[in-house]
Amino acid sequence: ARRLGLPGTAPTQSAALATIQGRGGVAFGNVPGMQVYVVQKAEQFTPNAVDVASGLNIAAFNIGIALGSVIGGQMVEHYGLAQTPWIGALIVLVAFLLMGVSGRLDKPVRIALE
């Protein structure tokens, strides 16, 4: 369990399991909400292609997992395992920036009438 980065909960199996489940929830808990968001946007803009949008969304998640594995492996090979927290933090920062851009794009546009 220590190899999983669970030094505080490693002594007991149930605590380690709860930690792993919590990490899984944080890591993948956004998938259902993102799927709902994509389906709602598809219903709004392309009502005849909701199933296509849903499938593309899941495909994008799978591509992200594959690319993350490849890029992560390259980062470890070139920069070492000790640098992965900094690289991960940079990826999270970019994700937050993209989330902000997405939020701004979703805001309704107000047109001032003169």
C-alpha positions as CSV (number, residue, x, y, z in Angstrom):
1,A,0.0,0.0,0.0
2,R,2.9,2.3,0.6
3,R,3.8,2.1,-3.1
4,L,0.4,3.6,-3.9
5,G,1.3,6.7,-1.8
6,L,-0.9,5.8,1.1
7,P,1.6,6.1,4.1
8,G,-1.1,7.5,6.4
9,T,-3.7,4.8,5.7
10,A,-1.4,1.9,4.8
11,P,-1.4,0.2,8.2
12,T,-5.1,-0.8,7.9
13,Q,-6.6,-2.4,4.9
14,S,-10.0,-0.7,5.3
15,A,-8.5,2.8,5.6
16,A,-6.3,2.1,2.5
17,L,-9.3,0.9,0.6
18,A,-11.3,4.0,1.6
19,T,-8.4,6.2,0.4
20,I,-8.2,4.5,-2.9
21,Q,-12.0,4.7,-3.4
22,G,-11.9,8.4,-2.5
23,R,-9.1,9.1,-5.0
24,G,-11.1,7.2,-7.7
25,G,-14.2,9.3,-6.9
26,V,-12.1,12.5,-7.3
27,A,-10.4,11.3,-10.4
28,F,-13.5,10.0,-12.3
29,G,-16.4,11.7,-10.5
30,N,-16.6,14.4,-13.2
31,V,-17.3,12.0,-16.0
32,P,-21.1,11.7,-15.5
33,G,-21.5,15.5,-15.1
34,M,-19.4,16.1,-18.2
35,Q,-21.5,13.6,-20.2
36,V,-24.7,15.3,-19.1
37,Y,-23.2,18.7,-20.2
38,V,-22.3,17.3,-23.6
39,V,-25.7,15.8,-24.1
40,Q,-27.4,19.0,-23.1
41,K,-25.3,21.1,-25.5
42,A,-25.9,18.5,-28.3
43,E,-29.7,18.8,-27.7
44,Q,-29.4,22.5,-27.9
45,F,-27.3,22.8,-31.0
46,T,-27.6,19.5,-32.9
47,P,-30.7,17.7,-31.7
48,N,-30.4,15.0,-34.4
49,A,-26.9,14.0,-33.4
50,V,-27.1,13.6,-29.6
51,D,-26.0,10.0,-29.8
52,V,-22.9,11.0,-31.9
53,A,-22.0,13.7,-29.4
54,S,-22.3,11.3,-26.5
55,G,-20.1,8.7,-28.3
56,L,-17.5,11.3,-29.2
57,N,-17.3,12.5,-25.6
58,I,-16.5,9.0,-24.3
59,A,-14.0,8.6,-27.2
60,A,-12.4,11.8,-26.1
61,F,-12.0,10.5,-22.6
62,N,-10.4,7.3,-23.8
63,I,-8.1,9.3,-26.1
64,G,-7.2,11.5,-23.1
65,I,-6.3,8.4,-21.1
66,A,-4.1,7.0,-23.8
67,L,-2.4,10.3,-24.5
68,G,-1.9,10.8,-20.7
69,S,-0.2,7.4,-20.5
70,V,2.1,8.2,-23.4
71,I,3.0,11.7,-22.4
72,G,3.4,10.6,-18.7
73,G,5.8,7.9,-19.8
74,Q,7.8,10.3,-21.8
75,M,7.9,12.8,-19.0
76,V,9.2,10.2,-16.6
77,E,11.8,9.0,-19.1
78,H,13.1,12.4,-19.8
79,Y,12.7,14.3,-16.5
80,G,12.5,11.5,-13.9
81,L,9.9,10.3,-11.6
82,A,10.6,13.0,-9.0
83,Q,9.3,15.7,-11.4
84,T,5.9,14.2,-12.0
85,P,4.2,16.3,-9.2
86,W,5.3,19.5,-10.9
87,I,4.2,18.3,-14.3
88,G,0.9,17.2,-13.0
89,A,0.4,20.5,-11.3
90,L,1.1,22.3,-14.6
91,I,-1.5,20.0,-16.3
92,V,-4.1,20.9,-13.6
93,L,-3.3,24.6,-14.1
94,V,-3.9,24.3,-17.9
95,A,-7.2,22.4,-17.2
96,F,-8.4,25.2,-14.9
97,L,-7.6,27.8,-17.5
98,L,-9.5,25.9,-20.1
99,M,-12.4,25.5,-17.7
100,G,-12.4,29.2,-17.3
101,V,-12.5,29.8,-21.0
102,S,-15.3,27.3,-21.4
103,G,-17.3,29.0,-18.7
104,R,-16.9,32.4,-20.4
105,L,-18.0,30.9,-23.7
106,D,-21.2,29.5,-22.0
107,K,-22.2,32.8,-20.6
108,P,-25.2,34.3,-22.4
109,V,-24.3,37.3,-24.5
110,R,-26.1,40.6,-23.6
111,I,-26.8,42.9,-26.4
112,A,-27.2,46.5,-25.4
113,L,-30.2,48.2,-27.1
114,E,-29.6,51.8,-27.9
